[in-house]
Amino acid sequence: MLIPLVSAANAVARFFLEIVAFVALGICLGPLVAAAAVVAWALFAAPKARFRVEVLRLGTQAVVLLGAAVALGGPLGVAFGVLVAINSGLIAVLPEPEWA
């Protein structure tokens, strides 16, 4: 009973981390970088991505999420990176929510 709830909460947290990453890239590196990240995410990393290649999905996620952590820099970047790492670890071990 608890596992599906944790899995769903983690999926929602991942969505918010993705949004924060796009905003951080837009603020720190410019709107064109954020737009390129959104396009790459839609093509390769989104749940309904046009190209479903695991290597491209993982690579896109790593570049966008960790790129946002580096762009944020300092303690904020480290905190964001830690949250992404924890979230990614939970995604790896928890089952995918039924609605995802």
Summary of the structure (lengths in Angstrom):
residues: 100
radius of gyration: 13.7
end to end distance: 17.4
largest distance: 43.2
contacts: 273
relative contact order: 0.18
helix: 82%
strand: 0%
